[in-house]
Amino acid sequence: MGRIYSLDYLRGLAACTVMFGHYYAWYYHEMDSENFLQRLVTYSVCIFYILSGLTLYLVNARTFKLDLESFTAFAIKRVVRIFPLLWLCIALTILYSGWPHWKIILLNLTGLFGFTQYSGGIAIASWSIGMEMVFYFTFPVFFLLLYYKQYLLFTLLTALTFAVGYYYAFVLISPDADIHVQWNKFYIKPLNHLYLFAGGIALGYFKKYFFYPKQTLLNISIALCLVAFAIYPTEPNQSEQIWGYNRLFFVVLSFALCWCFAVSHWELPNPIHKTLHFLGEKSYSIYLLHPIVFHFFKISYLATSLKYGLSIGCTLLLSYLVYNMIEKPAMNWGKEVCRKLTTPLPA
């Protein structure tokens, strides 16, 4: 199927939201759960996980099978997409933060820290990349259940992931405890987010059955979701946004936004389309590079507002360069390797 540019738009906007929110918190002051931007930052990462499951299903729907070629191609494409930039960010972070233990380095270089040491990511914000690696290992299970029409098993497995997410939100996480303690102890564990990835796969599968309303209605729905993010009442404690019914409400909004963008059929003016497509393409770079850019600006004597603006500009510029010099060549190389794997040898 053709590329769904609206999903690129959402991915790029989510990455920029994380960047804007982090820079605001780091340069000015931390935000609490009542802050609209803070909520969007937290749930933009959740949107990444939903989009990951959704797009992986759509991309592999016609090609993934129960054979070695499919598993090998899937692994190669994920490795070349994730690791080159991750390795770069690990190296840059080590340059200014010092050498961690060699076991930590090994876990980060292989992506295995997501399986064993959830808070052990060297690069800031890479905890979510470790979590993605765990999700990639579960993807063939979910996908093949759908491929072989084992709908009951898929439903039960997906429901189980939602039940586990419910257990984390309502039992393990407390609205009164310190956010930093709960973040490392419970929140960044893969089981706490697997339901988002599984739900994204379900959205991808059922996309062909979706009701496609008029774009005006979708635009209104998107606006209402954002208003709901802004006005929903919570206590100031940051843990409030990841706990219980509050979390349930924000997760529903996150799925709703992904659905609205997945079925949208915008025909945007070219400058807006190019800008949003640019942000979507560079979203991974924006997400991983912005903490590194912050480190080099925070020690300067520039005015805070100037550092904020320069950090955003430099992040976008650096993301453009890294995408074209590292990410894109790596992806093209991976595609070529996969093509050779599937090309029959001459007789």
C-alpha positions in Angstrom: 0.0 0.0 0.0 1.1 3.6 -0.5 2.7 5.7 2.2 0.2 7.3 4.6 1.7 10.8 5.0 -0.7 11.7 7.7 1.1 9.2 10.0 4.3 10.9 9.2 2.7 14.2 10.2 1.7 12.8 13.6 5.1 11.2 14.2 6.9 14.4 13.4 4.5 16.5 15.5 4.9 14.1 18.4 8.8 14.2 18.2 8.7 18.0 18.1 6.3 18.1 21.1 8.8 16.0 23.1 11.6 18.4 22.0 9.7 21.6 22.9 8.6 20.2 26.2 12.0 18.9 27.3 13.7 22.1 26.4 11.1 24.1 28.3 11.5 21.9 31.4 15.3 21.9 31.2 15.8 25.6 30.4 13.0 27.0 32.5 11.4 24.7 35.1 9.7 21.3 35.4 6.0 21.1 34.5 3.4 19.3 36.6 0.5 17.0 35.5 -1.8 20.0 35.1 0.3 21.4 32.3 -0.9 20.8 28.8 2.5 20.6 27.3 3.7 18.1 30.0 0.8 15.8 29.2 1.5 16.0 25.5 5.2 15.2 26.1 4.4 12.1 28.1 1.7 10.8 25.7 3.6 11.7 22.6 5.9 8.8 23.5 2.9 6.6 23.9 1.8 7.7 20.4 5.2 6.5 19.1 4.5 3.0 20.4 1.0 2.9 18.9 2.3 4.2 15.5 5.1 1.6 15.7 2.7 -1.3 15.9 0.3 0.3 13.4 3.0 1.1 10.7 4.9 -2.2 11.2 1.7 -4.1 10.5 0.8 -2.0 7.4 4.3 -2.3 6.0 4.6 -6.1 6.5 0.9 -7.0 5.8 1.6 -8.4 2.3 5.1 -9.7 2.7 5.7 -11.2 6.1 5.3 -15.0 6.2 6.4 -17.9 8.4 9.7 -18.4 6.8 13.4 -17.6 7.4 13.5 -14.9 4.7 10.7 -12.9 6.3 12.2 -13.0 9.8 15.7 -12.2 8.4 14.4 -9.2 6.4 12.4 -7.9 9.3 15.4 -8.1 11.6 17.8 -6.4 9.1 15.4 -3.6 8.4 14.9 -3.0 12.2 18.6 -3.1 12.9 19.6 -0.6 10.2 16.8 1.7 11.2 17.5 1.7 14.9 21.2 1.1 15.6 23.3 3.6 13.5 21.7 6.6 15.1 21.6 4.9 18.5 25.3 4.1 18.4 26.1 7.7 17.4 24.1 9.1 20.3 25.7 6.6 22.7 29.2 7.7 21.5 28.3 11.4 21.8 26.8 10.9 25.3 29.9 9.1 26.5 32.1 11.9 25.3 30.5 14.4 27.7 29.4 12.1 30.5 32.3 9.6 30.8 32.7 5.9 30.3 30.1 3.7 32.0 30.8 0.0 32.9 31.6 -2.1 29.9 28.5 -4.3 30.6 26.3 -1.2 30.3 28.0 -0.3 27.0 27.5 -3.8 25.7 23.9 -3.8 26.6 23.4 -0.5 24.9 25.2 -1.3 21.8 23.2 -4.5 21.4 19.9 -2.9 22.4 19.5 -5.6 25.1 19.2 -3.1 28.0 15.5 -2.9 27.2 15.2 -6.6 28.2 17.3 -6.5 31.4 18.1 -3.0 32.6 15.3 -0.7 31.7 16.8 2.5 33.0 20.3 1.6 31.7 20.2 3.6 28.5 23.3 5.6 28.1 21.8 8.2 25.7 19.1 10.3 27.3 15.6 9.2 26.1 17.0 5.9 24.8 15.0 4.0 27.4 12.1 4.1 24.9 14.4 2.6 22.1 15.2 -0.3 24.4 11.5 -0.8 24.9 11.0 -0.8 21.1 13.5 -3.6 20.8 11.4 -5.7 23.1 8.3 -4.9 21.1 10.0 -6.0 17.9 10.6 -9.4 19.3 6.8 -9.7 20.0 5.7 -8.4 16.6 6.0 -11.7 14.7 3.8 -13.4 17.3 1.0 -10.8 17.0 1.4 -10.6 13.2 1.3 -14.3 12.5 -1.8 -14.8 14.7 -3.5 -12.4 12.3 -1.9 -13.8 9.2 -3.2 -17.3 10.0 -6.5 -15.9 11.1 -6.2 -16.9 14.7 -8.4 -14.1 15.8 -9.4 -15.5 19.1 -5.8 -16.0 20.2 -4.8 -12.6 18.9 -7.7 -11.0 20.9 -6.9 -12.9 24.0 -3.2 -12.0 23.8 -3.9 -8.3 23.1 -6.4 -8.3 25.9 -3.8 -9.7 28.2 -1.4 -6.9 27.4 -4.2 -4.4 28.2 -4.8 -6.2 31.5 -1.1 -5.9 32.4 -1.2 -2.2 31.5 -4.3 -1.8 33.8 -2.4 -3.6 36.6 0.5 -1.2 36.3 -1.7 1.9 36.1 -4.1 1.1 38.9 -2.0 -1.2 41.3 1.7 -0.6 40.9 1.8 3.1 40.2 0.6 5.5 42.9 -0.6 9.1 42.2 1.1 10.3 45.4 4.6 8.8 45.0 7.5 10.6 43.5 7.5 10.5 39.7 11.2 9.9 39.4 11.1 6.8 41.6 8.1 5.4 39.8 9.5 6.2 36.4 12.5 3.9 36.9 10.7 1.3 39.0 7.5 0.8 37.0 6.8 3.2 34.2 9.6 2.4 31.7 9.2 -1.3 31.9 8.2 -2.8 28.5 5.2 -4.7 30.0 3.8 -1.3 31.1 3.6 -0.2 27.4 3.2 -3.4 25.4 -0.6 -2.8 25.1 0.1 0.4 23.1 2.2 -1.5 20.6 -0.3 -4.4 20.4 -3.2 -1.9 20.1 -1.3 -0.3 17.3 -1.1 -3.6 15.5 -4.8 -4.1 15.9 -5.5 -0.6 14.5 -3.3 -1.5 11.5 -5.3 -4.8 10.9 -8.7 -3.2 11.3 -7.8 -0.1 9.3 -9.4 -1.5 6.2 -12.7 -1.9 8.1 -12.7 1.6 9.5 -15.4 4.1 8.9 -13.9 7.0 7.0 -15.7 10.2 7.9 -15.3 13.4 6.1 -12.0 15.3 6.8 -13.9 18.1 8.5 -15.2 15.7 11.1 -11.8 14.3 11.6 -10.3 17.7 12.0 -12.9 18.5 14.7 -12.2 15.2 16.4 -8.4 16.0 16.5 -9.1 19.4 18.0 -11.5 18.0 20.6 -8.8 15.4 21.6 -6.3 18.2 22.1 -8.8 20.3 24.1 -9.5 17.2 26.3 -5.8 16.9 26.9 -5.7 20.5 28.0 -8.8 20.7 30.2 -9.0 17.3 31.9 -8.6 17.9 35.6 -5.7 16.3 37.6 -3.7 17.1 40.7 -0.4 18.8 40.2 1.8 15.8 41.2 3.5 14.5 38.0 2.6 11.0 38.9 -1.1 11.9 38.4 -0.7 11.8 34.6 0.5 8.2 34.5 -1.9 6.7 37.1 -5.3 5.1 37.1 -8.2 6.7 35.3 -6.2 9.7 34.3 -3.8 7.4 32.4 -6.8 5.5 30.9 -8.3 8.8 29.7 -5.1 10.0 28.1 -4.4 6.7 26.5 -7.8 6.7 24.9 -7.1 10.1 23.5 -3.8 8.9 22.2 -5.5 6.0 20.3 -8.1 8.4 19.0 -5.5 10.7 17.6 -3.7 7.9 15.9 -7.0 6.7 14.4 -7.9 10.2 13.2 -4.5 10.6 11.5 -4.5 7.0 10.1 -7.8 7.6 8.2 -7.2 11.2 7.3 -7.0 12.2 3.7 -5.5 15.7 3.8 -4.5 17.5 0.7 -2.3 20.1 2.4 -0.5 23.0 0.6 2.9 21.9 -0.5 4.9 24.1 2.0 2.9 22.6 5.0 3.1 19.1 3.6 6.9 19.3 3.0 7.4 20.7 6.5 5.3 18.0 8.3 6.8 15.3 6.1 10.3 16.6 6.9 9.5 16.4 10.6 8.1 12.9 10.3 11.1 11.6 8.4 13.5 13.2 10.9 11.5 12.3 14.0 13.8 9.6 15.2 16.8 12.0 14.9 14.9 14.8 16.6 13.9 12.5 19.5 17.4 11.1 20.2 19.5 14.1 19.4 17.8 16.9 21.2 19.1 16.0 24.7 22.7 16.0 23.3 22.1 19.5 21.7 20.8 20.7 25.1 24.0 19.5 26.8 26.2 21.7 24.7 23.9 24.8 25.0 23.2 24.6 28.7 26.8 25.5 29.6 26.8 28.6 27.5 26.3 32.1 28.9 23.6 33.0 26.3 20.1 34.2 27.5 17.8 31.4 28.3 15.3 32.3 25.5 18.1 32.4 23.0 19.4 29.0 24.1 15.9 27.6 23.8 15.5 28.9 20.2 19.0 27.9 19.1 18.6 24.5 20.6 15.5 23.9 18.5 17.1 25.2 15.3 20.3 23.2 15.8 18.4 20.1 16.6 16.4 20.3 13.4 19.6 21.1 11.3 21.5 18.3 13.0 18.6 15.9 12.5 18.5 16.8 8.8 22.3 16.1 8.4 22.2 12.9 10.4 19.2 11.5 8.6 20.7 12.1 5.1 24.3 11.1 6.1 23.6 8.1 8.4 20.0 7.0 8.7 19.0 7.1 5.0 22.1 5.4 3.7 21.8 2.7 6.3 18.1 2.0 5.4 19.0 1.9 1.7 21.8 -0.6 2.4 19.4 -2.7 4.4 16.8 -2.7 1.6 19.5 -3.8 -0.8 20.6 -6.6 1.4 17.0 -7.8 1.8 16.5 -7.6 -2.0 19.5 -9.8 -2.5 18.1 -12.3 0.0 14.9 -12.6 -1.9 16.4 -12.7 -5.4 16.8 -16.3 -6.7 20.3 -17.3 -7.6 20.9 -17.8 -11.4 20.7 -21.3 -12.6 
